[in-house]
Amino acid sequence: MATRLLSLCLSSPKVFLKRFSNIKSYINFGTEMKLLNDRKQFKKVLALFDQHGINNILKLSNFTITQVLKACAHMGDLQRGKIIHNLIASKTKNDIYISSTLIHLYVHCADIASAQSLFDSIKNKTPAMYGIMMKGYIKNKQANKAIALFNEIQNPNDVHMILLFNSCAQLKTKEALDLVKKVSKQIPKSFYTNQHLLTSLLDALMKCGDVAHAESLFYSSKEKVLSSYGAVMKGYVDNNLPEKAIALFNEIQNPNDVNILLIFNACAQLKTKEA
């Protein structure tokens, strides 16, 4: 490759400089888009792409394409995303980042059919892809599909566990509760240091009606965060136990807005002079 570049430089210096300039501009193109995405200036990313990239899309780096697709997702521009997908179909087979970003785009725009079609076509699925699809199913009230997909994952991580518990919380059935209990017993102890996982587990137990189990887990945890207090308080309110919600609120040193909203809900449920 280096010999070819040197040969081109010596034989046609103008052509070489032009090609080198194009390569440099494409690299800068992707970097500029990322900076705009980081600043949440998604319209500018798409405007930049329309102006300079659409006619040269196959020359763009995979990194640049993912930046364009991210902007499409944030803007909810499904149509543009599908056009780009069709133009770069050959790239999706070999690049997990483009595939993951496309799945995220479809999920974000509620096009679950397209997301699932692309997901199913990918041979080497990454843990992130499973997570994106599970989140999409939950978002679109298809918790059973999220659970079925979880069962396909060989070594689920803590994010997959959280999404599973969220799925079970959405179903609120005895079968969902049994699954929550089964999986929670198999979770490595190290996972419980993730407060998001603990909160989602508490929420699932409460929504499935197992208040006693949720209480036992909550009071056995060493480090309690506001979100876990909120999950238990909400569980008490949902299970018609407003007195317990109020008592728990009184244990919180610095309640946040969610905790305060829940105490008002508990008081409204009581409908007493004291409340």
Short mmCIF file of the C-alpha atoms (twelve columns), coordinates in Angstrom:
data_MODEL
# 
_entry.id   MODEL 
# 
loop_
_atom_site.group_PDB 
_atom_site.id 
_atom_site.type_symbol 
_atom_site.label_atom_id 
_atom_site.label_alt_id 
_atom_site.label_comp_id 
_atom_site.label_asym_id 
_atom_site.label_seq_id 
_atom_site.Cartn_x 
_atom_site.Cartn_y 
_atom_site.Cartn_z 
_atom_site.pdbx_PDB_model_num 
ATOM 1   C CA . MET A 1   0.000   0.000   0.000   1 
ATOM 2   C CA . ALA A 2   2.794   2.406   0.915   1 
ATOM 3   C CA . THR A 3   4.658   1.572   -2.326  1 
ATOM 4   C CA . ARG A 4   1.544   2.298   -4.373  1 
ATOM 5   C CA . LEU A 5   1.053   5.653   -2.643  1 
ATOM 6   C CA . LEU A 6   4.698   6.583   -3.216  1 
ATOM 7   C CA . SER A 7   4.456   5.587   -6.872  1 
ATOM 8   C CA . LEU A 8   1.303   7.662   -7.301  1 
ATOM 9   C CA . CYS A 9   2.925   10.616  -5.559  1 
ATOM 10  C CA . LEU A 10  5.947   10.537  -7.885  1 
ATOM 11  C CA . SER A 11  4.034   9.945   -11.110 1 
ATOM 12  C CA . SER A 12  1.002   12.185  -10.484 1 
ATOM 13  C CA . PRO A 13  1.593   14.569  -7.577  1 
ATOM 14  C CA . LYS A 14  -1.589  16.573  -8.265  1 
ATOM 15  C CA . VAL A 15  -3.771  13.451  -8.253  1 
ATOM 16  C CA . PHE A 16  -2.062  12.253  -5.075  1 
ATOM 17  C CA . LEU A 17  -2.622  15.543  -3.267  1 
ATOM 18  C CA . LYS A 18  -6.274  15.580  -4.308  1 
ATOM 19  C CA . ARG A 19  -6.854  12.055  -3.028  1 
ATOM 20  C CA . PHE A 20  -4.971  12.761  0.187   1 
ATOM 21  C CA . SER A 21  -7.072  15.897  0.695   1 
ATOM 22  C CA . ASN A 22  -10.277 13.871  0.192   1 
ATOM 23  C CA . ILE A 23  -9.190  11.258  2.735   1 
ATOM 24  C CA . LYS A 24  -8.312  13.970  5.251   1 
ATOM 25  C CA . SER A 25  -11.637 15.738  4.690   1 
ATOM 26  C CA . TYR A 26  -13.614 12.517  5.262   1 
ATOM 27  C CA . ILE A 27  -11.772 11.922  8.550   1 
ATOM 28  C CA . ASN A 28  -12.512 15.469  9.665   1 
ATOM 29  C CA . PHE A 29  -16.103 14.996  8.501   1 
ATOM 30  C CA . GLY A 30  -16.765 12.225  11.022  1 
ATOM 31  C CA . THR A 31  -14.994 14.059  13.845  1 
ATOM 32  C CA . GLU A 32  -17.019 17.196  13.202  1 
ATOM 33  C CA . MET A 33  -20.246 15.193  13.266  1 
ATOM 34  C CA . LYS A 34  -19.350 13.593  16.588  1 
ATOM 35  C CA . LEU A 35  -18.665 16.990  18.124  1 
ATOM 36  C CA . LEU A 36  -22.057 18.204  16.907  1 
ATOM 37  C CA . ASN A 37  -23.797 15.080  18.261  1 
ATOM 38  C CA . ASP A 38  -22.076 15.551  21.622  1 
ATOM 39  C CA . ARG A 39  -23.506 19.072  21.691  1 
ATOM 40  C CA . LYS A 40  -26.957 17.721  20.752  1 
ATOM 41  C CA . GLN A 41  -26.882 19.693  17.496  1 
ATOM 42  C CA . PHE A 42  -28.439 16.863  15.526  1 
ATOM 43  C CA . LYS A 43  -29.995 19.051  12.830  1 
ATOM 44  C CA . LYS A 44  -26.565 20.385  11.943  1 
ATOM 45  C CA . VAL A 45  -25.227 16.838  11.603  1 
ATOM 46  C CA . LEU A 46  -27.964 15.948  9.130   1 
ATOM 47  C CA . ALA A 47  -27.531 19.237  7.248   1 
ATOM 48  C CA . LEU A 48  -23.794 18.535  6.962   1 
ATOM 49  C CA . PHE A 49  -24.511 15.050  5.681   1 
ATOM 50  C CA . ASP A 50  -27.033 16.307  3.111   1 
ATOM 51  C CA . GLN A 51  -24.582 18.896  1.880   1 
ATOM 52  C CA . HIS A 52  -21.413 16.816  1.629   1 
ATOM 53  C CA . GLY A 53  -22.019 13.152  2.406   1 
ATOM 54  C CA . ILE A 54  -25.141 11.791  0.724   1 
ATOM 55  C CA . ASN A 55  -23.533 11.620  -2.731  1 
ATOM 56  C CA . ASN A 56  -20.335 10.050  -1.393  1 
ATOM 57  C CA . ILE A 57  -21.820 7.771   1.244   1 
ATOM 58  C CA . LEU A 58  -19.870 4.676   0.242   1 
ATOM 59  C CA . LYS A 59  -16.637 6.648   0.675   1 
ATOM 60  C CA . LEU A 60  -17.531 7.682   4.212   1 
ATOM 61  C CA . SER A 61  -15.967 5.837   7.123   1 
ATOM 62  C CA . ASN A 62  -18.129 3.537   9.216   1 
ATOM 63  C CA . PHE A 63  -17.539 5.902   12.127  1 
ATOM 64  C CA . THR A 64  -19.035 8.800   10.144  1 
ATOM 65  C CA . ILE A 65  -22.059 6.744   9.129   1 
ATOM 66  C CA . THR A 66  -22.779 5.806   12.753  1 
ATOM 67  C CA . GLN A 67  -22.721 9.500   13.653  1 
ATOM 68  C CA . VAL A 68  -25.304 10.266  10.946  1 
ATOM 69  C CA . LEU A 69  -27.517 7.388   12.100  1 
ATOM 70  C CA . LYS A 70  -27.290 8.562   15.725  1 
ATOM 71  C CA . ALA A 71  -28.482 12.003  14.638  1 
ATOM 72  C CA . CYS A 72  -31.369 10.383  12.730  1 
ATOM 73  C CA . ALA A 73  -32.367 8.459   15.859  1 
ATOM 74  C CA . HIS A 74  -32.333 11.555  18.068  1 
ATOM 75  C CA . MET A 75  -34.386 13.477  15.494  1 
ATOM 76  C CA . GLY A 76  -36.787 10.557  14.990  1 
ATOM 77  C CA . ASP A 77  -36.008 10.701  11.261  1 
ATOM 78  C CA . LEU A 78  -36.922 7.131   10.365  1 
ATOM 79  C CA . GLN A 79  -37.306 7.777   6.638   1 
ATOM 80  C CA . ARG A 80  -33.808 9.202   6.263   1 
ATOM 81  C CA . GLY A 81  -32.426 6.339   8.337   1 
ATOM 82  C CA . LYS A 82  -34.028 3.767   6.051   1 
ATOM 83  C CA . ILE A 83  -32.629 5.513   2.960   1 
ATOM 84  C CA . ILE A 84  -29.145 5.417   4.470   1 
ATOM 85  C CA . HIS A 85  -29.613 1.755   5.419   1 
ATOM 86  C CA . ASN A 86  -30.467 0.885   1.823   1 
ATOM 87  C CA . LEU A 87  -27.438 2.782   0.520   1 
ATOM 88  C CA . ILE A 88  -24.995 1.086   2.890   1 
ATOM 89  C CA . ALA A 89  -26.543 -2.396  2.980   1 
ATOM 90  C CA . SER A 90  -23.189 -3.998  2.160   1 
ATOM 91  C CA . LYS A 91  -21.549 -2.376  5.193   1 
ATOM 92  C CA . THR A 92  -24.084 -3.652  7.730   1 
ATOM 93  C CA . LYS A 93  -23.035 -7.277  7.280   1 
ATOM 94  C CA . ASN A 94  -19.501 -6.778  8.559   1 
ATOM 95  C CA . ASP A 95  -19.698 -3.863  10.973  1 
ATOM 96  C CA . ILE A 96  -21.284 -4.435  14.389  1 
ATOM 97  C CA . TYR A 97  -21.277 -0.728  15.205  1 
ATOM 98  C CA . ILE A 98  -23.304 0.254   12.144  1 
ATOM 99  C CA . SER A 99  -25.674 -2.685  12.743  1 
ATOM 100 C CA . SER A 100 -26.124 -1.777  16.417  1 
ATOM 101 C CA . THR A 101 -26.748 1.878   15.565  1 
ATOM 102 C CA . LEU A 102 -29.316 0.933   12.928  1 
ATOM 103 C CA . ILE A 103 -31.154 -1.358  15.360  1 
ATOM 104 C CA . HIS A 104 -31.164 1.472   17.894  1 
ATOM 105 C CA . LEU A 105 -32.542 3.843   15.253  1 
ATOM 106 C CA . TYR A 106 -35.422 1.512   14.386  1 
ATOM 107 C CA . VAL A 107 -36.207 0.821   18.045  1 
ATOM 108 C CA . HIS A 108 -36.082 4.520   18.918  1 
ATOM 109 C CA . CYS A 109 -38.503 5.254   16.061  1 
ATOM 110 C CA . ALA A 110 -40.828 2.401   17.139  1 
ATOM 111 C CA . ASP A 111 -40.208 0.386   13.957  1 
ATOM 112 C CA . ILE A 112 -39.797 -2.890  15.799  1 
ATOM 113 C CA . ALA A 113 -40.394 -4.989  12.670  1 
ATOM 114 C CA . SER A 114 -37.374 -3.474  10.888  1 
ATOM 115 C CA . ALA A 115 -35.253 -3.710  14.032  1 
ATOM 116 C CA . GLN A 116 -36.118 -7.372  14.474  1 
ATOM 117 C CA . SER A 117 -35.537 -8.142  10.793  1 
ATOM 118 C CA . LEU A 118 -32.042 -6.653  10.922  1 
ATOM 119 C CA . PHE A 119 -31.301 -8.251  14.296  1 
ATOM 120 C CA . ASP A 120 -32.335 -11.700 13.027  1 
ATOM 121 C CA . SER A 121 -30.117 -11.339 9.956   1 
ATOM 122 C CA . ILE A 122 -26.968 -10.777 12.021  1 
ATOM 123 C CA . LYS A 123 -24.974 -13.959 12.675  1 
ATOM 124 C CA . ASN A 124 -22.602 -12.698 15.362  1 
ATOM 125 C CA . LYS A 125 -24.839 -10.737 17.714  1 
ATOM 126 C CA . THR A 126 -23.207 -8.675  20.452  1 
ATOM 127 C CA . PRO A 127 -24.495 -8.273  24.033  1 
ATOM 128 C CA . ALA A 128 -25.317 -4.639  23.208  1 
ATOM 129 C CA . MET A 129 -27.578 -5.716  20.328  1 
ATOM 130 C CA . TYR A 130 -29.548 -8.002  22.634  1 
ATOM 131 C CA . GLY A 131 -29.918 -5.135  25.090  1 
ATOM 132 C CA . ILE A 132 -31.143 -2.719  22.418  1 
ATOM 133 C CA . MET A 133 -33.750 -5.201  21.171  1 
ATOM 134 C CA . MET A 134 -34.969 -6.052  24.682  1 
ATOM 135 C CA . LYS A 135 -35.333 -2.349  25.478  1 
ATOM 136 C CA . GLY A 136 -37.266 -1.872  22.246  1 
ATOM 137 C CA . TYR A 137 -39.687 -4.662  23.083  1 
ATOM 138 C CA . ILE A 138 -40.300 -3.224  26.554  1 
ATOM 139 C CA . LYS A 139 -40.797 0.276   25.173  1 
ATOM 140 C CA . ASN A 140 -43.402 -1.072  22.760  1 
ATOM 141 C CA . LYS A 141 -45.243 -3.153  25.387  1 
ATOM 142 C CA . GLN A 142 -43.934 -6.504  24.152  1 
ATOM 143 C CA . ALA A 143 -42.474 -7.769  27.409  1 
ATOM 144 C CA . ASN A 144 -42.931 -11.439 26.507  1 
ATOM 145 C CA . LYS A 145 -40.669 -11.010 23.476  1 
ATOM 146 C CA . ALA A 146 -38.044 -9.336  25.650  1 
ATOM 147 C CA . ILE A 147 -38.128 -12.301 28.044  1 
ATOM 148 C CA . ALA A 148 -37.895 -14.796 25.163  1 
ATOM 149 C CA . LEU A 149 -34.873 -12.918 23.827  1 
ATOM 150 C CA . PHE A 150 -33.246 -12.886 27.274  1 
ATOM 151 C CA . ASN A 151 -33.474 -16.675 27.318  1 
ATOM 152 C CA . GLU A 152 -31.322 -16.787 24.158  1 
ATOM 153 C CA . ILE A 153 -28.409 -14.958 25.808  1 
ATOM 154 C CA . GLN A 154 -25.711 -17.337 26.990  1 
ATOM 155 C CA . ASN A 155 -23.991 -15.049 29.493  1 
ATOM 156 C CA . PRO A 156 -26.334 -12.163 30.354  1 
ATOM 157 C CA . ASN A 157 -24.779 -9.107  31.957  1 
ATOM 158 C CA . ASP A 158 -26.270 -6.739  34.512  1 
ATOM 159 C CA . VAL A 159 -27.941 -4.617  31.805  1 
ATOM 160 C CA . HIS A 160 -29.771 -7.686  30.474  1 
ATOM 161 C CA . MET A 161 -30.842 -8.532  34.030  1 
ATOM 162 C CA . ILE A 162 -32.261 -5.044  34.539  1 
ATOM 163 C CA . LEU A 163 -34.204 -5.296  31.281  1 
ATOM 164 C CA . LEU A 164 -35.534 -8.721  32.251  1 
ATOM 165 C CA . PHE A 165 -36.812 -7.372  35.577  1 
ATOM 166 C CA . ASN A 166 -38.375 -4.410  33.757  1 
ATOM 167 C CA . SER A 167 -40.141 -6.865  31.444  1 
ATOM 168 C CA . CYS A 168 -41.511 -8.860  34.373  1 
ATOM 169 C CA . ALA A 169 -42.616 -5.639  36.093  1 
ATOM 170 C CA . GLN A 170 -44.558 -4.744  32.968  1 
ATOM 171 C CA . LEU A 171 -46.348 -8.114  32.881  1 
ATOM 172 C CA . LYS A 172 -47.285 -8.219  36.596  1 
ATOM 173 C CA . THR A 173 -48.183 -11.930 36.437  1 
ATOM 174 C CA . LYS A 174 -47.473 -14.928 38.673  1 
ATOM 175 C CA . GLU A 175 -45.296 -16.407 35.933  1 
ATOM 176 C CA . ALA A 176 -43.327 -13.168 35.768  1 
ATOM 177 C CA . LEU A 177 -42.866 -13.198 39.554  1 
ATOM 178 C CA . ASP A 178 -41.627 -16.797 39.472  1 
ATOM 179 C CA . LEU A 179 -39.107 -15.841 36.810  1 
ATOM 180 C CA . VAL A 180 -37.903 -12.834 38.826  1 
ATOM 181 C CA . LYS A 181 -37.339 -15.038 41.881  1 
ATOM 182 C CA . LYS A 182 -35.583 -17.718 39.856  1 
ATOM 183 C CA . VAL A 183 -33.206 -15.326 38.113  1 
ATOM 184 C CA . SER A 184 -32.508 -13.266 41.255  1 
ATOM 185 C CA . LYS A 185 -31.251 -16.421 43.000  1 
ATOM 186 C CA . GLN A 186 -28.815 -17.065 40.147  1 
ATOM 187 C CA . ILE A 187 -27.398 -13.538 39.986  1 
ATOM 188 C CA . PRO A 188 -23.727 -13.237 40.999  1 
ATOM 189 C CA . LYS A 189 -23.397 -11.312 44.248  1 
ATOM 190 C CA . SER A 190 -21.194 -8.761  42.508  1 
ATOM 191 C CA . PHE A 191 -24.197 -7.697  40.413  1 
ATOM 192 C CA . TYR A 192 -25.958 -6.384  43.517  1 
ATOM 193 C CA . THR A 193 -23.443 -3.561  43.760  1 
ATOM 194 C CA . ASN A 194 -25.244 -2.137  40.732  1 
ATOM 195 C CA . GLN A 195 -27.934 0.028   42.340  1 
ATOM 196 C CA . HIS A 196 -29.874 0.220   39.065  1 
ATOM 197 C CA . LEU A 197 -30.209 -3.564  39.084  1 
ATOM 198 C CA . LEU A 198 -31.309 -3.638  42.724  1 
ATOM 199 C CA . THR A 199 -33.906 -0.923  42.073  1 
ATOM 200 C CA . SER A 200 -35.310 -2.733  39.023  1 
ATOM 201 C CA . LEU A 201 -35.511 -5.980  41.016  1 
ATOM 202 C CA . LEU A 202 -37.368 -4.231  43.858  1 
ATOM 203 C CA . ASP A 203 -39.716 -2.640  41.342  1 
ATOM 204 C CA . ALA A 204 -40.433 -6.000  39.676  1 
ATOM 205 C CA . LEU A 205 -41.142 -7.739  42.988  1 
ATOM 206 C CA . MET A 206 -43.470 -4.956  44.098  1 
ATOM 207 C CA . LYS A 207 -45.355 -4.779  40.793  1 
ATOM 208 C CA . CYS A 208 -45.789 -8.545  40.822  1 
ATOM 209 C CA . GLY A 209 -47.263 -8.286  44.328  1 
ATOM 210 C CA . ASP A 210 -44.506 -9.879  46.430  1 
ATOM 211 C CA . VAL A 211 -44.167 -7.093  49.003  1 
ATOM 212 C CA . ALA A 212 -42.547 -9.304  51.664  1 
ATOM 213 C CA . HIS A 213 -39.734 -10.416 49.367  1 
ATOM 214 C CA . ALA A 214 -39.094 -6.841  48.244  1 
ATOM 215 C CA . GLU A 215 -38.972 -5.625  51.860  1 
ATOM 216 C CA . SER A 216 -36.546 -8.373  52.845  1 
ATOM 217 C CA . LEU A 217 -34.241 -7.544  49.938  1 
ATOM 218 C CA . PHE A 218 -34.424 -3.786  50.575  1 
ATOM 219 C CA . TYR A 219 -33.616 -3.944  54.290  1 
ATOM 220 C CA . SER A 220 -30.820 -6.477  53.742  1 
ATOM 221 C CA . SER A 221 -29.012 -4.178  51.294  1 
ATOM 222 C CA . LYS A 222 -26.196 -2.213  52.915  1 
ATOM 223 C CA . GLU A 223 -26.169 0.823   50.644  1 
ATOM 224 C CA . LYS A 224 -29.620 2.221   49.964  1 
ATOM 225 C CA . VAL A 225 -30.034 4.901   47.321  1 
ATOM 226 C CA . LEU A 226 -32.951 7.235   46.668  1 
ATOM 227 C CA . SER A 227 -34.107 5.228   43.656  1 
ATOM 228 C CA . SER A 228 -34.461 2.057   45.748  1 
ATOM 229 C CA . TYR A 229 -36.401 3.998   48.407  1 
ATOM 230 C CA . GLY A 230 -38.604 5.258   45.597  1 
ATOM 231 C CA . ALA A 231 -39.191 1.762   44.194  1 
ATOM 232 C CA . VAL A 232 -40.297 0.440   47.580  1 
ATOM 233 C CA . MET A 233 -42.452 3.501   48.340  1 
ATOM 234 C CA . LYS A 234 -44.157 3.193   44.967  1 
ATOM 235 C CA . GLY A 235 -44.636 -0.504  45.626  1 
ATOM 236 C CA . TYR A 236 -46.349 0.252   48.915  1 
ATOM 237 C CA . VAL A 237 -48.656 2.774   47.240  1 
ATOM 238 C CA . ASP A 238 -49.465 0.376   44.380  1 
ATOM 239 C CA . ASN A 239 -50.233 -2.388  46.868  1 
ATOM 240 C CA . ASN A 240 -52.471 -0.153  49.008  1 
ATOM 241 C CA . LEU A 241 -50.027 0.181   51.889  1 
ATOM 242 C CA . PRO A 242 -49.762 3.987   52.206  1 
ATOM 243 C CA . GLU A 243 -48.851 3.891   55.905  1 
ATOM 244 C CA . LYS A 244 -45.712 1.915   55.114  1 
ATOM 245 C CA . ALA A 245 -44.827 4.341   52.336  1 
ATOM 246 C CA . ILE A 246 -45.092 7.263   54.770  1 
ATOM 247 C CA . ALA A 247 -43.018 5.451   57.412  1 
ATOM 248 C CA . LEU A 248 -40.318 4.705   54.832  1 
ATOM 249 C CA . PHE A 249 -40.309 8.311   53.642  1 
ATOM 250 C CA . ASN A 250 -39.496 9.402   57.188  1 
ATOM 251 C CA . GLU A 251 -36.305 7.328   57.028  1 
ATOM 252 C CA . ILE A 252 -34.943 9.264   54.044  1 
ATOM 253 C CA . GLN A 253 -32.492 11.994  54.991  1 
ATOM 254 C CA . ASN A 254 -32.533 14.005  51.756  1 
ATOM 255 C CA . PRO A 255 -35.577 13.002  49.674  1 
ATOM 256 C CA . ASN A 256 -35.661 13.898  46.001  1 
ATOM 257 C CA . ASP A 257 -38.606 15.042  43.880  1 
ATOM 258 C CA . VAL A 258 -39.730 11.483  43.192  1 
ATOM 259 C CA . ASN A 259 -39.781 10.586  46.885  1 
ATOM 260 C CA . ILE A 260 -41.780 13.728  47.677  1 
ATOM 261 C CA . LEU A 261 -44.274 12.994  44.913  1 
ATOM 262 C CA . LEU A 262 -44.737 9.470   46.280  1 
ATOM 263 C CA . ILE A 263 -45.395 10.745  49.813  1 
ATOM 264 C CA . PHE A 264 -48.144 12.969  48.405  1 
ATOM 265 C CA . ASN A 265 -49.618 9.957   46.595  1 
ATOM 266 C CA . ALA A 266 -49.531 7.943   49.819  1 
ATOM 267 C CA . CYS A 267 -51.277 10.727  51.722  1 
ATOM 268 C CA . ALA A 268 -53.897 11.044  48.984  1 
ATOM 269 C CA . GLN A 269 -54.526 7.324   49.259  1 
ATOM 270 C CA . LEU A 270 -55.048 7.537   53.021  1 
ATOM 271 C CA . LYS A 271 -57.578 10.408  52.827  1 
ATOM 272 C CA . THR A 272 -57.299 11.130  56.577  1 
ATOM 273 C CA . LYS A 273 -56.873 14.299  58.610  1 
ATOM 274 C CA . GLU A 274 -53.397 13.197  59.690  1 
ATOM 275 C CA . ALA A 275 -52.354 12.673  56.066  1 
# 
